[in-house]
Amino acid sequence: MAKLQDRVKKRELITGIVAVIIVGYMLMCGWYSFRGHIDSSGMYYLGISLAVILVAVFLKEILIGADPNRENADKRIYNIIGFGSMAYSFIMMIIVTGIFNNHEIQSWKIDGNIGRIINVQLIIIFILNLALLIIQNYVSMRKYEGETGREYSLIGACFTSMMYSWLLHTLTDIHSFNKYMIIIAAIVIIELLAVYIIRFCVTNHRQVS
């Protein structure tokens, strides 16, 4: 029992440390993204950051442990919110494209009313998913004895909102906006698919072994 308790405490400690680092880094990225303090290469930095965090969460899941058969309503709700937030962000950007397709580029800038409204919505999406990420991690630690939660969709939603906010602040022309809007969606989807596929392969390999 003593060994088991020590193992659980170690799991909780490692999970807590990793979670604090990830959340702290995401808050820092969010601060610079939503205030428009990231330069034109910001999309690539955010894309790489998303990949690194997804890898860190995956390694945490593999090393600390997570029950692959643990299906519950909470997990489904988190996934619905995460993927729904990403879809909403993308739809918002499509609507903005349609509204301003024939306007001068200056009207796209973040100092305009539409820019502010969209940016506020992206901030709300970021805060909502980050809060759920923290709650999910805490519940997983307490309820499942230090096992990690599966928070990939919530992380993806946070970075989608940050990357689209970066796009609003650094826009140069309508054609670039349309191109980068699709590129951002592709980056997030590809990285999420990659981690899900790798996790699926690792889980199957473990079950076979």
CNS distance restraints for C-alpha pairs under 8 A (distance, minus, plus):
assign (resid   1 and name CA) (resid   5 and name CA) 6.12 0.50 0.50
assign (resid   2 and name CA) (resid   6 and name CA) 6.18 0.50 0.50
assign (resid   3 and name CA) (resid   7 and name CA) 6.17 0.50 0.50
assign (resid   4 and name CA) (resid   8 and name CA) 6.25 0.50 0.50
assign (resid   5 and name CA) (resid   9 and name CA) 6.16 0.50 0.50
assign (resid   6 and name CA) (resid  10 and name CA) 6.16 0.50 0.50
assign (resid   7 and name CA) (resid  11 and name CA) 6.18 0.50 0.50
assign (resid   8 and name CA) (resid  12 and name CA) 6.18 0.50 0.50
assign (resid   8 and name CA) (resid 145 and name CA) 5.70 0.50 0.50
assign (resid   8 and name CA) (resid 146 and name CA) 5.72 0.50 0.50
assign (resid   9 and name CA) (resid  13 and name CA) 6.07 0.50 0.50
assign (resid   9 and name CA) (resid 146 and name CA) 7.29 0.50 0.50
assign (resid  10 and name CA) (resid  14 and name CA) 6.09 0.50 0.50
assign (resid  10 and name CA) (resid 146 and name CA) 7.99 0.50 0.50
assign (resid  11 and name CA) (resid  15 and name CA) 5.93 0.50 0.50
assign (resid  11 and name CA) (resid  64 and name CA) 6.05 0.50 0.50
assign (resid  11 and name CA) (resid 145 and name CA) 7.67 0.50 0.50
assign (resid  11 and name CA) (resid 146 and name CA) 4.82 0.50 0.50
assign (resid  11 and name CA) (resid 147 and name CA) 6.83 0.50 0.50
assign (resid  12 and name CA) (resid  16 and name CA) 5.86 0.50 0.50
assign (resid  12 and name CA) (resid 141 and name CA) 5.94 0.50 0.50
assign (resid  12 and name CA) (resid 145 and name CA) 7.35 0.50 0.50
assign (resid  12 and name CA) (resid 146 and name CA) 4.46 0.50 0.50
assign (resid  12 and name CA) (resid 147 and name CA) 7.63 0.50 0.50
assign (resid  13 and name CA) (resid  17 and name CA) 6.16 0.50 0.50
assign (resid  14 and name CA) (resid  18 and name CA) 6.13 0.50 0.50
assign (resid  15 and name CA) (resid  19 and name CA) 5.99 0.50 0.50
assign (resid  15 and name CA) (resid  60 and name CA) 7.29 0.50 0.50
assign (resid  15 and name CA) (resid  64 and name CA) 7.82 0.50 0.50
assign (resid  15 and name CA) (resid 141 and name CA) 7.50 0.50 0.50
assign (resid  15 and name CA) (resid 146 and name CA) 6.93 0.50 0.50
assign (resid  15 and name CA) (resid 147 and name CA) 7.86 0.50 0.50
assign (resid  15 and name CA) (resid 148 and name CA) 6.74 0.50 0.50
assign (resid  16 and name CA) (resid  20 and name CA) 6.13 0.50 0.50
assign (resid  17 and name CA) (resid  21 and name CA) 6.29 0.50 0.50
assign (resid  18 and name CA) (resid  22 and name CA) 6.14 0.50 0.50
assign (resid  18 and name CA) (resid  60 and name CA) 7.92 0.50 0.50
assign (resid  19 and name CA) (resid  23 and name CA) 5.97 0.50 0.50
assign (resid  19 and name CA) (resid 134 and name CA) 7.76 0.50 0.50
assign (resid  19 and name CA) (resid 137 and name CA) 7.49 0.50 0.50
assign (resid  20 and name CA) (resid  24 and name CA) 5.84 0.50 0.50
assign (resid  21 and name CA) (resid  25 and name CA) 6.10 0.50 0.50
assign (resid  22 and name CA) (resid  26 and name CA) 6.14 0.50 0.50
assign (resid  22 and name CA) (resid  53 and name CA) 6.80 0.50 0.50
assign (resid  23 and name CA) (resid  27 and name CA) 6.11 0.50 0.50
assign (resid  23 and name CA) (resid 130 and name CA) 7.55 0.50 0.50
assign (resid  23 and name CA) (resid 134 and name CA) 7.86 0.50 0.50
assign (resid  24 and name CA) (resid  28 and name CA) 6.31 0.50 0.50
assign (resid  25 and name CA) (resid  29 and name CA) 6.25 0.50 0.50
assign (resid  26 and name CA) (resid  30 and name CA) 6.00 0.50 0.50
assign (resid  27 and name CA) (resid  31 and name CA) 6.08 0.50 0.50
assign (resid  28 and name CA) (resid  32 and name CA) 6.53 0.50 0.50
assign (resid  29 and name CA) (resid  33 and name CA) 5.97 0.50 0.50
assign (resid  29 and name CA) (resid  46 and name CA) 7.71 0.50 0.50
assign (resid  29 and name CA) (resid 162 and name CA) 7.61 0.50 0.50
assign (resid  30 and name CA) (resid  34 and name CA) 5.87 0.50 0.50
assign (resid  30 and name CA) (resid 126 and name CA) 7.88 0.50 0.50
assign (resid  30 and name CA) (resid 162 and name CA) 5.99 0.50 0.50
assign (resid  31 and name CA) (resid  35 and name CA) 6.23 0.50 0.50
assign (resid  32 and name CA) (resid  36 and name CA) 6.10 0.50 0.50
assign (resid  32 and name CA) (resid  37 and name CA) 4.87 0.50 0.50
assign (resid  32 and name CA) (resid  38 and name CA) 6.00 0.50 0.50
assign (resid  33 and name CA) (resid  37 and name CA) 6.16 0.50 0.50
assign (resid  33 and name CA) (resid  38 and name CA) 5.97 0.50 0.50
assign (resid  33 and name CA) (resid 162 and name CA) 5.63 0.50 0.50
assign (resid  33 and name CA) (resid 163 and name CA) 7.31 0.50 0.50
assign (resid  33 and name CA) (resid 165 and name CA) 6.19 0.50 0.50
assign (resid  33 and name CA) (resid 166 and name CA) 5.39 0.50 0.50
assign (resid  34 and name CA) (resid 119 and name CA) 6.99 0.50 0.50
assign (resid  34 and name CA) (resid 123 and name CA) 7.06 0.50 0.50
assign (resid  34 and name CA) (resid 162 and name CA) 6.68 0.50 0.50
assign (resid  34 and name CA) (resid 165 and name CA) 5.73 0.50 0.50
assign (resid  34 and name CA) (resid 166 and name CA) 6.93 0.50 0.50
assign (resid  36 and name CA) (resid 165 and name CA) 7.65 0.50 0.50
assign (resid  36 and name CA) (resid 166 and name CA) 6.35 0.50 0.50
assign (resid  36 and name CA) (resid 169 and name CA) 5.34 0.50 0.50
assign (resid  36 and name CA) (resid 170 and name CA) 7.58 0.50 0.50
assign (resid  38 and name CA) (resid  42 and name CA) 5.37 0.50 0.50
assign (resid  38 and name CA) (resid 166 and name CA) 6.94 0.50 0.50
assign (resid  39 and name CA) (resid 170 and name CA) 7.18 0.50 0.50
assign (resid  40 and name CA) (resid 170 and name CA) 6.28 0.50 0.50
assign (resid  41 and name CA) (resid  45 and name CA) 6.71 0.50 0.50
assign (resid  42 and name CA) (resid  46 and name CA) 6.08 0.50 0.50
assign (resid  42 and name CA) (resid 163 and name CA) 7.93 0.50 0.50
assign (resid  42 and name CA) (resid 166 and name CA) 6.97 0.50 0.50
assign (resid  43 and name CA) (resid  47 and name CA) 5.98 0.50 0.50
assign (resid  43 and name CA) (resid 163 and name CA) 6.02 0.50 0.50
assign (resid  43 and name CA) (resid 166 and name CA) 7.10 0.50 0.50
assign (resid  43 and name CA) (resid 167 and name CA) 7.91 0.50 0.50
assign (resid  43 and name CA) (resid 184 and name CA) 7.62 0.50 0.50
assign (resid  44 and name CA) (resid  48 and name CA) 6.08 0.50 0.50
assign (resid  45 and name CA) (resid  49 and name CA) 6.03 0.50 0.50
assign (resid  46 and name CA) (resid  50 and name CA) 6.07 0.50 0.50
assign (resid  46 and name CA) (resid 159 and name CA) 7.12 0.50 0.50
assign (resid  46 and name CA) (resid 162 and name CA) 7.91 0.50 0.50
assign (resid  46 and name CA) (resid 163 and name CA) 6.77 0.50 0.50
assign (resid  47 and name CA) (resid  51 and name CA) 6.40 0.50 0.50
assign (resid  47 and name CA) (resid 187 and name CA) 6.75 0.50 0.50
assign (resid  47 and name CA) (resid 188 and name CA) 7.47 0.50 0.50
assign (resid  48 and name CA) (resid  52 and name CA) 6.21 0.50 0.50
assign (resid  49 and name CA) (resid  53 and name CA) 6.14 0.50 0.50
assign (resid  50 and name CA) (resid  54 and name CA) 6.11 0.50 0.50
assign (resid  50 and name CA) (resid 155 and name CA) 7.70 0.50 0.50
assign (resid  50 and name CA) (resid 156 and name CA) 7.33 0.50 0.50
assign (resid  50 and name CA) (resid 159 and name CA) 6.67 0.50 0.50
assign (resid  50 and name CA) (resid 188 and name CA) 7.89 0.50 0.50
assign (resid  50 and name CA) (resid 191 and name CA) 7.91 0.50 0.50
assign (resid  51 and name CA) (resid  55 and name CA) 6.18 0.50 0.50
assign (resid  51 and name CA) (resid 191 and name CA) 6.35 0.50 0.50
assign (resid  52 and name CA) (resid  56 and name CA) 6.16 0.50 0.50
assign (resid  53 and name CA) (resid  57 and name CA) 6.14 0.50 0.50
assign (resid  54 and name CA) (resid  58 and name CA) 6.08 0.50 0.50
assign (resid  54 and name CA) (resid 152 and name CA) 6.70 0.50 0.50
assign (resid  54 and name CA) (resid 155 and name CA) 7.78 0.50 0.50
assign (resid  54 and name CA) (resid 192 and name CA) 7.82 0.50 0.50
assign (resid  54 and name CA) (resid 195 and name CA) 7.04 0.50 0.50
assign (resid  55 and name CA) (resid  59 and name CA) 6.08 0.50 0.50
assign (resid  55 and name CA) (resid 195 and name CA) 7.41 0.50 0.50
assign (resid  56 and name CA) (resid  60 and name CA) 6.09 0.50 0.50
assign (resid  57 and name CA) (resid  61 and name CA) 6.19 0.50 0.50
assign (resid  57 and name CA) (resid 152 and name CA) 7.88 0.50 0.50
assign (resid  58 and name CA) (resid  62 and name CA) 6.25 0.50 0.50
assign (resid  58 and name CA) (resid 195 and name CA) 7.37 0.50 0.50
assign (resid  58 and name CA) (resid 199 and name CA) 7.52 0.50 0.50
assign (resid  59 and name CA) (resid  63 and name CA) 5.90 0.50 0.50
assign (resid  60 and name CA) (resid  64 and name CA) 5.62 0.50 0.50
assign (resid  60 and name CA) (resid  65 and name CA) 7.54 0.50 0.50
assign (resid  60 and name CA) (resid 148 and name CA) 7.06 0.50 0.50
assign (resid  61 and name CA) (resid  65 and name CA) 5.22 0.50 0.50
assign (resid  61 and name CA) (resid  66 and name CA) 5.73 0.50 0.50
assign (resid  61 and name CA) (resid 147 and name CA) 7.55 0.50 0.50
assign (resid  61 and name CA) (resid 148 and name CA) 5.60 0.50 0.50
assign (resid  61 and name CA) (resid 149 and name CA) 7.55 0.50 0.50
assign (resid  61 and name CA) (resid 150 and name CA) 7.93 0.50 0.50
assign (resid  62 and name CA) (resid  66 and name CA) 7.18 0.50 0.50
assign (resid  64 and name CA) (resid 146 and name CA) 7.80 0.50 0.50
assign (resid  64 and name CA) (resid 147 and name CA) 6.34 0.50 0.50
assign (resid  64 and name CA) (resid 148 and name CA) 6.96 0.50 0.50
assign (resid  65 and name CA) (resid 147 and name CA) 5.47 0.50 0.50
assign (resid  65 and name CA) (resid 148 and name CA) 6.59 0.50 0.50
assign (resid  66 and name CA) (resid 147 and name CA) 5.30 0.50 0.50
assign (resid  66 and name CA) (resid 148 and name CA) 5.76 0.50 0.50
assign (resid  66 and name CA) (resid 149 and name CA) 7.20 0.50 0.50
assign (resid  67 and name CA) (resid 147 and name CA) 7.94 0.50 0.50
assign (resid  68 and name CA) (resid 203 and name CA) 7.01 0.50 0.50
assign (resid  71 and name CA) (resid  75 and name CA) 6.93 0.50 0.50
assign (resid  72 and name CA) (resid  76 and name CA) 6.75 0.50 0.50
assign (resid  73 and name CA) (resid  77 and name CA) 6.16 0.50 0.50
assign (resid  74 and name CA) (resid  78 and name CA) 6.17 0.50 0.50
assign (resid  75 and name CA) (resid  79 and name CA) 6.24 0.50 0.50
assign (resid  75 and name CA) (resid 150 and name CA) 7.48 0.50 0.50
assign (resid  76 and name CA) (resid  80 and name CA) 6.13 0.50 0.50
assign (resid  77 and name CA) (resid  81 and name CA) 6.20 0.50 0.50
assign (resid  78 and name CA) (resid  82 and name CA) 6.01 0.50 0.50
assign (resid  78 and name CA) (resid 132 and name CA) 7.44 0.50 0.50
assign (resid  78 and name CA) (resid 151 and name CA) 7.70 0.50 0.50
assign (resid  78 and name CA) (resid 153 and name CA) 7.62 0.50 0.50
assign (resid  78 and name CA) (resid 154 and name CA) 7.10 0.50 0.50
assign (resid  79 and name CA) (resid  83 and name CA) 5.95 0.50 0.50
assign (resid  79 and name CA) (resid  84 and name CA) 7.98 0.50 0.50
assign (resid  79 and name CA) (resid 151 and name CA) 7.99 0.50 0.50
assign (resid  79 and name CA) (resid 153 and name CA) 5.77 0.50 0.50
assign (resid  79 and name CA) (resid 154 and name CA) 7.18 0.50 0.50
assign (resid  80 and name CA) (resid  84 and name CA) 5.61 0.50 0.50
assign (resid  81 and name CA) (resid  85 and name CA) 5.87 0.50 0.50
assign (resid  81 and name CA) (resid 129 and name CA) 7.66 0.50 0.50
assign (resid  81 and name CA) (resid 154 and name CA) 7.51 0.50 0.50
assign (resid  82 and name CA) (resid  86 and name CA) 6.48 0.50 0.50
assign (resid  82 and name CA) (resid 129 and name CA) 6.68 0.50 0.50
assign (resid  82 and name CA) (resid 153 and name CA) 4.72 0.50 0.50
assign (resid  82 and name CA) (resid 154 and name CA) 4.49 0.50 0.50
assign (resid  82 and name CA) (resid 155 and name CA) 7.75 0.50 0.50
assign (resid  82 and name CA) (resid 156 and name CA) 7.20 0.50 0.50
assign (resid  82 and name CA) (resid 157 and name CA) 5.44 0.50 0.50
assign (resid  83 and name CA) (resid  87 and name CA) 6.24 0.50 0.50
assign (resid  83 and name CA) (resid 153 and name CA) 5.91 0.50 0.50
assign (resid  83 and name CA) (resid 154 and name CA) 7.56 0.50 0.50
assign (resid  83 and name CA) (resid 156 and name CA) 7.99 0.50 0.50
assign (resid  83 and name CA) (resid 157 and name CA) 6.75 0.50 0.50
assign (resid  84 and name CA) (resid  88 and name CA) 6.07 0.50 0.50
assign (resid  85 and name CA) (resid  89 and name CA) 6.17 0.50 0.50
assign (resid  85 and name CA) (resid 125 and name CA) 6.45 0.50 0.50
assign (resid  85 and name CA) (resid 157 and name CA) 5.82 0.50 0.50
assign (resid  86 and name CA) (resid  90 and name CA) 6.35 0.50 0.50
assign (resid  86 and name CA) (resid 156 and name CA) 7.39 0.50 0.50
assign (resid  86 and name CA) (resid 157 and name CA) 4.99 0.50 0.50
assign (resid  86 and name CA) (resid 160 and name CA) 6.24 0.50 0.50
assign (resid  86 and name CA) (resid 161 and name CA) 7.53 0.50 0.50
assign (resid  87 and name CA) (resid  91 and name CA) 6.14 0.50 0.50
assign (resid  88 and name CA) (resid  92 and name CA) 6.09 0.50 0.50
assign (resid  89 and name CA) (resid  93 and name CA) 6.44 0.50 0.50
assign (resid  89 and name CA) (resid 122 and name CA) 6.99 0.50 0.50
assign (resid  89 and name CA) (resid 160 and name CA) 7.27 0.50 0.50
assign (resid  89 and name CA) (resid 161 and name CA) 6.51 0.50 0.50
assign (resid  89 and name CA) (resid 164 and name CA) 7.70 0.50 0.50
assign (resid  90 and name CA) (resid  94 and name CA) 6.36 0.50 0.50
assign (resid  90 and name CA) (resid 181 and name CA) 7.74 0.50 0.50
assign (resid  90 and name CA) (resid 185 and name CA) 7.26 0.50 0.50
assign (resid  91 and name CA) (resid  95 and name CA) 6.25 0.50 0.50
assign (resid  92 and name CA) (resid  96 and name CA) 6.28 0.50 0.50
assign (resid  92 and name CA) (resid 118 and name CA) 7.49 0.50 0.50
assign (resid  93 and name CA) (resid  97 and name CA) 6.16 0.50 0.50
assign (resid  93 and name CA) (resid 164 and name CA) 7.84 0.50 0.50
assign (resid  93 and name CA) (resid 181 and name CA) 7.30 0.50 0.50
assign (resid  94 and name CA) (resid  98 and name CA) 6.29 0.50 0.50
assign (resid  95 and name CA) (resid  99 and name CA) 6.21 0.50 0.50
assign (resid  96 and name CA) (resid 100 and name CA) 6.16 0.50 0.50
assign (resid  97 and name CA) (resid 101 and name CA) 5.51 0.50 0.50
assign (resid  97 and name CA) (resid 174 and name CA) 7.82 0.50 0.50
assign (resid  97 and name CA) (resid 178 and name CA) 7.30 0.50 0.50
assign (resid 100 and name CA) (resid 104 and name CA) 7.93 0.50 0.50
assign (resid 100 and name CA) (resid 107 and name CA) 7.80 0.50 0.50
assign (resid 100 and name CA) (resid 108 and name CA) 7.31 0.50 0.50
assign (resid 101 and name CA) (resid 174 and name CA) 6.96 0.50 0.50
assign (resid 103 and name CA) (resid 107 and name CA) 6.87 0.50 0.50
assign (resid 104 and name CA) (resid 108 and name CA) 7.65 0.50 0.50
assign (resid 105 and name CA) (resid 109 and name CA) 7.34 0.50 0.50
assign (resid 105 and name CA) (resid 172 and name CA) 7.11 0.50 0.50
assign (resid 105 and name CA) (resid 173 and name CA) 5.87 0.50 0.50
assign (resid 105 and name CA) (resid 174 and name CA) 6.90 0.50 0.50
assign (resid 107 and name CA) (resid 112 and name CA) 6.28 0.50 0.50
assign (resid 108 and name CA) (resid 112 and name CA) 6.82 0.50 0.50
assign (resid 108 and name CA) (resid 114 and name CA) 7.75 0.50 0.50
assign (resid 108 and name CA) (resid 115 and name CA) 6.60 0.50 0.50
assign (resid 108 and name CA) (resid 168 and name CA) 7.43 0.50 0.50
assign (resid 108 and name CA) (resid 171 and name CA) 7.46 0.50 0.50
assign (resid 109 and name CA) (resid 115 and name CA) 6.33 0.50 0.50
assign (resid 109 and name CA) (resid 168 and name CA) 6.69 0.50 0.50
assign (resid 109 and name CA) (resid 169 and name CA) 6.51 0.50 0.50
assign (resid 109 and name CA) (resid 171 and name CA) 7.02 0.50 0.50
assign (resid 110 and name CA) (resid 114 and name CA) 7.66 0.50 0.50
assign (resid 110 and name CA) (resid 115 and name CA) 4.33 0.50 0.50
assign (resid 110 and name CA) (resid 116 and name CA) 5.95 0.50 0.50
assign (resid 110 and name CA) (resid 119 and name CA) 7.83 0.50 0.50
assign (resid 110 and name CA) (resid 168 and name CA) 6.05 0.50 0.50
assign (resid 110 and name CA) (resid 169 and name CA) 5.61 0.50 0.50
assign (resid 111 and name CA) (resid 115 and name CA) 6.37 0.50 0.50
assign (resid 111 and name CA) (resid 116 and name CA) 6.66 0.50 0.50
assign (resid 112 and name CA) (resid 116 and name CA) 6.36 0.50 0.50
assign (resid 113 and name CA) (resid 117 and name CA) 6.26 0.50 0.50
assign (resid 114 and name CA) (resid 118 and name CA) 6.16 0.50 0.50
assign (resid 115 and name CA) (resid 119 and name CA) 6.03 0.50 0.50
assign (resid 115 and name CA) (resid 168 and name CA) 6.92 0.50 0.50
assign (resid 116 and name CA) (resid 120 and name CA) 6.07 0.50 0.50
assign (resid 117 and name CA) (resid 121 and name CA) 6.37 0.50 0.50
assign (resid 118 and name CA) (resid 122 and name CA) 6.26 0.50 0.50
assign (resid 119 and name CA) (resid 123 and name CA) 6.19 0.50 0.50
assign (resid 119 and name CA) (resid 165 and name CA) 6.01 0.50 0.50
assign (resid 119 and name CA) (resid 168 and name CA) 7.78 0.50 0.50
assign (resid 120 and name CA) (resid 124 and name CA) 6.25 0.50 0.50
assign (resid 121 and name CA) (resid 125 and name CA) 6.26 0.50 0.50
assign (resid 122 and name CA) (resid 126 and name CA) 6.17 0.50 0.50
assign (resid 122 and name CA) (resid 161 and name CA) 5.05 0.50 0.50
assign (resid 122 and name CA) (resid 162 and name CA) 7.30 0.50 0.50
assign (resid 122 and name CA) (resid 164 and name CA) 7.79 0.50 0.50
assign (resid 122 and name CA) (resid 165 and name CA) 6.84 0.50 0.50
assign (resid 123 and name CA) (resid 127 and name CA) 6.16 0.50 0.50
assign (resid 123 and name CA) (resid 161 and name CA) 7.06 0.50 0.50
assign (resid 123 and name CA) (resid 162 and name CA) 7.95 0.50 0.50
assign (resid 124 and name CA) (resid 128 and name CA) 6.01 0.50 0.50
assign (resid 125 and name CA) (resid 129 and name CA) 6.18 0.50 0.50
assign (resid 125 and name CA) (resid 157 and name CA) 7.49 0.50 0.50
assign (resid 125 and name CA) (resid 158 and name CA) 7.01 0.50 0.50
assign (resid 125 and name CA) (resid 161 and name CA) 6.69 0.50 0.50
assign (resid 126 and name CA) (resid 130 and name CA) 6.01 0.50 0.50
assign (resid 126 and name CA) (resid 157 and name CA) 7.04 0.50 0.50
assign (resid 126 and name CA) (resid 158 and name CA) 4.66 0.50 0.50
assign (resid 126 and name CA) (resid 159 and name CA) 7.74 0.50 0.50
assign (resid 126 and name CA) (resid 161 and name CA) 6.04 0.50 0.50
assign (resid 126 and name CA) (resid 162 and name CA) 7.40 0.50 0.50
assign (resid 127 and name CA) (resid 131 and name CA) 5.94 0.50 0.50
assign (resid 127 and name CA) (resid 158 and name CA) 7.81 0.50 0.50
assign (resid 128 and name CA) (resid 132 and name CA) 6.27 0.50 0.50
assign (resid 129 and name CA) (resid 133 and name CA) 6.00 0.50 0.50
assign (resid 129 and name CA) (resid 154 and name CA) 5.30 0.50 0.50
assign (resid 129 and name CA) (resid 155 and name CA) 7.32 0.50 0.50
assign (resid 129 and name CA) (resid 157 and name CA) 6.71 0.50 0.50
assign (resid 129 and name CA) (resid 158 and name CA) 6.16 0.50 0.50
assign (resid 130 and name CA) (resid 134 and name CA) 6.32 0.50 0.50
assign (resid 130 and name CA) (resid 154 and name CA) 6.98 0.50 0.50
assign (resid 130 and name CA) (resid 155 and name CA) 7.38 0.50 0.50
assign (resid 130 and name CA) (resid 158 and name CA) 6.65 0.50 0.50
assign (resid 131 and name CA) (resid 135 and name CA) 6.24 0.50 0.50
assign (resid 132 and name CA) (resid 136 and name CA) 5.87 0.50 0.50
assign (resid 132 and name CA) (resid 154 and name CA) 7.47 0.50 0.50
assign (resid 133 and name CA) (resid 137 and name CA) 6.13 0.50 0.50
assign (resid 133 and name CA) (resid 151 and name CA) 6.28 0.50 0.50
assign (resid 133 and name CA) (resid 154 and name CA) 6.22 0.50 0.50
assign (resid 133 and name CA) (resid 155 and name CA) 7.45 0.50 0.50
assign (resid 134 and name CA) (resid 138 and name CA) 6.19 0.50 0.50
assign (resid 135 and name CA) (resid 139 and name CA) 6.08 0.50 0.50
assign (resid 136 and name CA) (resid 140 and name CA) 6.04 0.50 0.50
assign (resid 136 and name CA) (resid 149 and name CA) 6.43 0.50 0.50
assign (resid 136 and name CA) (resid 151 and name CA) 7.51 0.50 0.50
assign (resid 137 and name CA) (resid 141 and name CA) 6.21 0.50 0.50
assign (resid 137 and name CA) (resid 148 and name CA) 6.64 0.50 0.50
assign (resid 137 and name CA) (resid 149 and name CA) 5.62 0.50 0.50
assign (resid 137 and name CA) (resid 151 and name CA) 7.94 0.50 0.50
assign (resid 138 and name CA) (resid 142 and name CA) 6.30 0.50 0.50
assign (resid 139 and name CA) (resid 143 and name CA) 5.61 0.50 0.50
assign (resid 139 and name CA) (resid 144 and name CA) 7.73 0.50 0.50
assign (resid 140 and name CA) (resid 144 and name CA) 5.29 0.50 0.50
assign (resid 140 and name CA) (resid 145 and name CA) 7.33 0.50 0.50
assign (resid 140 and name CA) (resid 146 and name CA) 6.54 0.50 0.50
assign (resid 140 and name CA) (resid 147 and name CA) 5.96 0.50 0.50
assign (resid 140 and name CA) (resid 148 and name CA) 5.85 0.50 0.50
assign (resid 140 and name CA) (resid 149 and name CA) 5.49 0.50 0.50
assign (resid 141 and name CA) (resid 145 and name CA) 5.46 0.50 0.50
assign (resid 141 and name CA) (resid 146 and name CA) 3.91 0.50 0.50
assign (resid 141 and name CA) (resid 147 and name CA) 5.63 0.50 0.50
assign (resid 141 and name CA) (resid 148 and name CA) 6.52 0.50 0.50
assign (resid 141 and name CA) (resid 149 and name CA) 7.98 0.50 0.50
assign (resid 142 and name CA) (resid 146 and name CA) 6.35 0.50 0.50
assign (resid 151 and name CA) (resid 155 and name CA) 6.36 0.50 0.50
assign (resid 152 and name CA) (resid 156 and name CA) 6.15 0.50 0.50
assign (resid 152 and name CA) (resid 192 and name CA) 7.00 0.50 0.50
assign (resid 153 and name CA) (resid 157 and name CA) 6.16 0.50 0.50
assign (resid 153 and name CA) (resid 192 and name CA) 7.51 0.50 0.50
assign (resid 154 and name CA) (resid 158 and name CA) 6.33 0.50 0.50
assign (resid 155 and name CA) (resid 159 and name CA) 6.36 0.50 0.50
assign (resid 156 and name CA) (resid 160 and name CA) 6.03 0.50 0.50
assign (resid 156 and name CA) (resid 188 and name CA) 6.29 0.50 0.50
assign (resid 156 and name CA) (resid 192 and name CA) 7.13 0.50 0.50
assign (resid 157 and name CA) (resid 161 and name CA) 6.32 0.50 0.50
assign (resid 158 and name CA) (resid 162 and name CA) 6.40 0.50 0.50
assign (resid 159 and name CA) (resid 163 and name CA) 5.99 0.50 0.50
assign (resid 159 and name CA) (resid 188 and name CA) 7.85 0.50 0.50
assign (resid 160 and name CA) (resid 164 and name CA) 6.19 0.50 0.50
assign (resid 160 and name CA) (resid 184 and name CA) 7.31 0.50 0.50
assign (resid 160 and name CA) (resid 185 and name CA) 7.31 0.50 0.50
assign (resid 160 and name CA) (resid 188 and name CA) 6.86 0.50 0.50
assign (resid 161 and name CA) (resid 165 and name CA) 6.14 0.50 0.50
assign (resid 162 and name CA) (resid 166 and name CA) 6.20 0.50 0.50
assign (resid 163 and name CA) (resid 167 and name CA) 6.29 0.50 0.50
assign (resid 163 and name CA) (resid 184 and name CA) 6.86 0.50 0.50
assign (resid 164 and name CA) (resid 168 and name CA) 6.33 0.50 0.50
assign (resid 164 and name CA) (resid 181 and name CA) 7.23 0.50 0.50
assign (resid 164 and name CA) (resid 184 and name CA) 7.53 0.50 0.50
assign (resid 165 and name CA) (resid 169 and name CA) 6.40 0.50 0.50
assign (resid 166 and name CA) (resid 170 and name CA) 6.16 0.50 0.50
assign (resid 167 and name CA) (resid 171 and name CA) 5.74 0.50 0.50
assign (resid 167 and name CA) (resid 177 and name CA) 7.18 0.50 0.50
assign (resid 167 and name CA) (resid 180 and name CA) 7.49 0.50 0.50
assign (resid 167 and name CA) (resid 181 and name CA) 7.60 0.50 0.50
assign (resid 171 and name CA) (resid 176 and name CA) 7.40 0.50 0.50
assign (resid 171 and name CA) (resid 177 and name CA) 6.31 0.50 0.50
assign (resid 172 and name CA) (resid 176 and name CA) 6.83 0.50 0.50
assign (resid 172 and name CA) (resid 177 and name CA) 7.49 0.50 0.50
assign (resid 173 and name CA) (resid 177 and name CA) 6.26 0.50 0.50
assign (resid 174 and name CA) (resid 178 and name CA) 6.29 0.50 0.50
assign (resid 175 and name CA) (resid 179 and name CA) 6.26 0.50 0.50
assign (resid 176 and name CA) (resid 180 and name CA) 5.99 0.50 0.50
assign (resid 177 and name CA) (resid 181 and name CA) 5.92 0.50 0.50
assign (resid 178 and name CA) (resid 182 and name CA) 6.57 0.50 0.50
assign (resid 179 and name CA) (resid 183 and name CA) 6.27 0.50 0.50
assign (resid 180 and name CA) (resid 184 and name CA) 5.94 0.50 0.50
assign (resid 181 and name CA) (resid 185 and name CA) 6.54 0.50 0.50
assign (resid 182 and name CA) (resid 186 and name CA) 6.15 0.50 0.50
assign (resid 183 and name CA) (resid 187 and name CA) 6.11 0.50 0.50
assign (resid 184 and name CA) (resid 188 and name CA) 6.38 0.50 0.50
assign (resid 185 and name CA) (resid 189 and name CA) 6.17 0.50 0.50
assign (resid 186 and name CA) (resid 190 and name CA) 5.89 0.50 0.50
assign (resid 187 and name CA) (resid 191 and name CA) 6.13 0.50 0.50
assign (resid 188 and name CA) (resid 192 and name CA) 6.12 0.50 0.50
assign (resid 189 and name CA) (resid 193 and name CA) 5.98 0.50 0.50
assign (resid 190 and name CA) (resid 194 and name CA) 6.03 0.50 0.50
assign (resid 191 and name CA) (resid 195 and name CA) 6.39 0.50 0.50
assign (resid 192 and name CA) (resid 196 and name CA) 6.20 0.50 0.50
assign (resid 193 and name CA) (resid 197 and name CA) 5.99 0.50 0.50
assign (resid 194 and name CA) (resid 198 and name CA) 6.13 0.50 0.50
assign (resid 195 and name CA) (resid 199 and name CA) 6.02 0.50 0.50
assign (resid 196 and name CA) (resid 200 and name CA) 6.06 0.50 0.50
assign (resid 197 and name CA) (resid 201 and name CA) 6.21 0.50 0.50
assign (resid 198 and name CA) (resid 202 and name CA) 6.14 0.50 0.50
assign (resid 199 and name CA) (resid 203 and name CA) 6.01 0.50 0.50
assign (resid 200 and name CA) (resid 204 and name CA) 6.15 0.50 0.50
assign (resid 201 and name CA) (resid 205 and name CA) 6.10 0.50 0.50
assign (resid 202 and name CA) (resid 206 and name CA) 6.21 0.50 0.50
assign (resid 203 and name CA) (resid 207 and name CA) 6.27 0.50 0.50
assign (resid 204 and name CA) (resid 208 and name CA) 6.17 0.50 0.50
assign (resid 205 and name CA) (resid 209 and name CA) 6.11 0.50 0.50
